[in-house]
Amino acid sequence: MGRDRMYDKKPINRLKKDGVERKRRQKTQLKRLIALGMPEAVANKMDAKAVRDILKYPAKVPQAVKLYTGGTKK
């Protein structure tokens, strides 16, 4: 017979996400956004979800720059 499902679902067998790794990912994503043309001052004010949403579609970054900077790229 196979093992019960409850033994496979315990945190011992399943890794938890680490806060340090999350900060590293967010920092990397912020650098990618700046490299794609978003001004650093504007990108630093954005929250992590907004950065991820913009990076989903890299071709639309220039439109996001106009949106977040009020139409002027500095």
MARRO-410646 format. One record per residue (C-alpha): residue number from 1; residue in three letters; x negated, y negated, z. Coordinates in nm, 2 decimals, m for minus. Layout:
residues N
REC    nr   rest        u        v        w
REC   NUM    Ala        X        Y        Z
...
end
This chain:
residues 74
REC    nr   rest        u        v        w
REC     1    Met     0.00     0.00     0.00
REC     2    Gly    m0.11    m0.36    m0.06
REC     3    Arg    m0.18    m0.62     0.20
REC     4    Asp     0.10    m0.84     0.33
REC     5    Arg     0.14    m1.18     0.18
REC     6    Met     0.11    m1.36     0.51
REC     7    Tyr    m0.25    m1.25     0.55
REC     8    Asp    m0.34    m1.41     0.22
REC     9    Lys    m0.18    m1.75     0.30
REC    10    Lys    m0.38    m1.83     0.62
REC    11    Pro    m0.62    m2.12     0.61
REC    12    Ile    m0.91    m1.89     0.68
REC    13    Asn    m0.87    m1.75     0.33
REC    14    Arg    m0.78    m2.08     0.16
REC    15    Leu    m1.02    m2.37     0.17
REC    16    Lys    m0.89    m2.71     0.28
REC    17    Lys    m0.96    m3.03     0.09
REC    18    Asp    m1.24    m3.24     0.25
REC    19    Gly    m1.21    m3.61     0.32
REC    20    Val    m1.57    m3.66     0.22
REC    21    Glu    m1.52    m3.49    m0.12
REC    22    Arg    m1.21    m3.71    m0.18
REC    23    Lys    m1.41    m4.03    m0.12
REC    24    Arg    m1.67    m3.90    m0.36
REC    25    Arg    m1.41    m3.83    m0.63
REC    26    Gln    m1.25    m4.18    m0.58
REC    27    Lys    m1.59    m4.35    m0.60
REC    28    Thr    m1.67    m4.16    m0.92
REC    29    Gln    m1.33    m4.25    m1.07
REC    30    Leu    m1.38    m4.62    m0.99
REC    31    Lys    m1.72    m4.62    m1.16
REC    32    Arg    m1.56    m4.46    m1.47
REC    33    Leu    m1.30    m4.72    m1.48
REC    34    Ile    m1.55    m5.00    m1.46
REC    35    Ala    m1.76    m4.84    m1.73
REC    36    Leu    m1.45    m4.84    m1.96
REC    37    Gly    m1.42    m5.22    m1.93
REC    38    Met    m1.22    m5.30    m1.62
REC    39    Pro    m1.38    m5.60    m1.43
REC    40    Glu    m1.54    m5.48    m1.11
REC    41    Ala    m1.36    m5.74    m0.89
REC    42    Val    m1.02    m5.62    m1.02
REC    43    Ala    m1.10    m5.25    m1.00
REC    44    Asn    m1.22    m5.28    m0.64
REC    45    Lys    m0.88    m5.43    m0.54
REC    46    Met    m0.68    m5.14    m0.69
REC    47    Asp    m0.57    m4.84    m0.49
REC    48    Ala    m0.68    m4.49    m0.58
REC    49    Lys    m0.35    m4.38    m0.74
REC    50    Ala    m0.36    m4.68    m0.98
REC    51    Val    m0.72    m4.59    m1.08
REC    52    Arg    m0.62    m4.23    m1.15
REC    53    Asp    m0.31    m4.33    m1.35
REC    54    Ile    m0.52    m4.56    m1.57
REC    55    Leu    m0.79    m4.30    m1.62
REC    56    Lys    m0.53    m4.05    m1.75
REC    57    Tyr    m0.53    m4.25    m2.08
REC    58    Pro    m0.87    m4.40    m2.14
REC    59    Ala    m0.76    m4.55    m2.47
REC    60    Lys    m0.51    m4.77    m2.29
REC    61    Val    m0.77    m4.92    m2.05
REC    62    Pro    m0.78    m5.25    m2.26
REC    63    Gln    m0.41    m5.29    m2.21
REC    64    Ala    m0.45    m5.23    m1.84
REC    65    Val    m0.72    m5.49    m1.82
REC    66    Lys    m0.49    m5.74    m1.97
REC    67    Leu    m0.21    m5.64    m1.73
REC    68    Tyr    m0.43    m5.66    m1.41
REC    69    Thr    m0.63    m5.97    m1.51
REC    70    Gly    m0.33    m6.18    m1.63
REC    71    Gly    m0.42    m6.16    m1.99
REC    72    Thr    m0.78    m6.28    m1.97
REC    73    Lys    m1.09    m6.05    m1.96
REC    74    Lys    m1.36    m6.21    m1.75
end
